Amino acid sequence: MYELVAISVTLPMLLSVVSFVWSRIFGDPDHFPGSARLHVQLILSQAVSITLIYCFPSAVSFLILSVLYFTQGLGVAYFIRIKGRVDCGCLGPQINSKLGWPLILFNLVMGSIGLAAYSNPDWFVYGYSFTITGLLMEGMLLLLALLIMVGVPDALHAIRLYRDIAAPHYAKLKRF
């Protein structure tokens, strides 16, 4: 049960981390409503909390992740109050994601799931030990997140371009 909860709670943060790193590599514009330094601190705290979940499976790791989700929910509420419904930059420049109440609710739900895992100490057999398999699992999920955040939008863009190029020749192709 621990692995299922860990994957469901950390995958959204992994998507955010992967999209941030990918957009930094290629110099894409950053649409985060706060400062660039705050965005880097948020991404670093997400990466560290995800690594804690997989490498040190304990109730405290889930507590740290839950506090981060609740803090993100408060940050979203703050930026909605100050700047309105602007692009949050959570999923990179390729995916348009606006700040809004659904994002606050999502953060609250994910934080609550983490608190539920924190309150169930029977899931953590090893206590505070380091696990290399958790690190490998995080690496596999990182590759999955890379496929979701980079591969799928690029494939959809390529399909759209191909359809635009092939549209004038559709009548000729239909005859054959």
Long-range contacts (C-beta under 8 A, 24 or more apart in sequence): 1-123, 2-57, 2-117, 2-123, 2-124, 3-137, 5-62, 5-113, 5-116, 5-117, 5-123, 6-53, 6-54, 6-57, 6-117, 7-141, 8-113, 9-53, 9-62, 9-65, 9-69, 9-110, 9-113, 9-114, 9-117, 10-50, 10-53, 10-54, 10-65, 10-138, 10-141, 11-141, 11-144, 11-145, 12-106, 12-110, 13-46, 13-49, 13-50, 13-65, 14-50, 14-141, 14-142, 14-144, 14-145, 15-91, 15-145, 15-148, 15-149, 16-43, 16-46, 16-90, 16-91, 17-43, 17-46, 17-47, 17-50, 17-145, 18-142, 18-145, 18-146, 18-149, 18-150, 19-90, 19-91, 19-92, 19-94, 19-95, 19-149, 20-92, 22-92, 22-146, 22-149, 22-150, 23-92, 23-93, 28-92, 28-93, 29-93, 30-89, 30-93, 31-86, 31-87, 31-88, 31-89, 31-93, 32-88, 32-89, 33-79, 33-82, 33-83, 33-86, 33-87, 33-88, 33-89, 33-99, 34-75, 34-79, 39-89, 42-72, 42-75, 50-138, 51-135, 51-138, 53-134, 54-131, 54-134, 54-135, 54-137, 54-138, 55-130, 55-131, 55-134, 55-135, 55-138, 56-128, 56-129, 56-130, 56-131, 56-134, 57-124, 57-126, 57-131, 57-134, 58-124, 58-127, 58-128, 59-117, 59-118, 59-119, 59-120, 59-121, 59-124, 60-118, 60-128, 62-114, 62-115, 62-117, 62-118, 63-114, 63-115, 63-118, 65-111, 65-114, 66-111, 66-112, 66-114, 66-115, 66-118, 67-111, 69-107, 69-108, 69-110, 69-111, 69-114, 70-107, 70-108, 70-111, 72-107, 73-103, 73-104, 73-107, 73-108, 73-111, 76-103, 76-104, 76-107, 77-104, 80-104, 91-149, 92-149, 94-149, 94-153, 95-149, 95-153
